[in-house]
Amino acid sequence: MGKAIEIENTNAPINVITTGTNINGNITASGDFRIDGVLEGNITLNGKLVVGETGQVIGNITCQNANIIGYVQGNMLVRELLTLCETTKIKGDIIVNKLSIAPGASFSGTCKMLDEVEGHSAQVGDKGKK
C-alpha cells in the first residue's frame, strides 16, 4: 500500500476528484488538487497536485509541487518538488526542479532538471492525451 500523502493546509481551496469519478476535459485551478478518480485531459495548477493510489491522469500536468501515488500517462512540468511513491506509475517525460523517487516507483520517460531548460520555454509536450 502506498503511503497516504496529505495536501498541506493553506488558505487556498482544495479541489478533489473522488474515486469513481471520471472527468474528460482540461482543468485549470489556482489552488491545490487531489485526484483519486480519473482525469482524461491536461491539468494546470498554481498549487500542489496529489494523484492518489486510485487516481489516474491521462494528459499533461503543470504545477508547483506534485505527489504521485497512482498512475500518470503524460508529460509533467513541476516547478518545485515532484515526489514519486512506491506505487507510482508514470509514462511520459518530466521537467522538474527537485525529484524524490521511492523504491518501487515505475517511471518510463525522460527527466530534465528545470535549470537545464530555463533558457528554453519550459512547457510540457503533447504526448499525454491520445
HUGIWO-V715673 format. One record per helix or strand. SS is the DSSP state (H for helix, E for strand). FROM is the first residue (numbers start at 1). LEN is the number of residues. If there is no record, write none. Layout:
ss=SS from=FROM len=LEN
ss=SS from=FROM len=LEN
This chain:
ss=E from=14 len=4
ss=E from=22 len=3
ss=E from=27 len=3
ss=E from=32 len=4
ss=E from=38 len=3
ss=E from=43 len=3
ss=E from=48 len=4
ss=E from=56 len=3
ss=E from=61 len=3
ss=E from=65 len=4
ss=E from=71 len=3
ss=E from=76 len=9
ss=E from=89 len=3
ss=E from=94 len=8
ss=E from=106 len=3
ss=E from=111 len=3
ss=H from=114 len=4
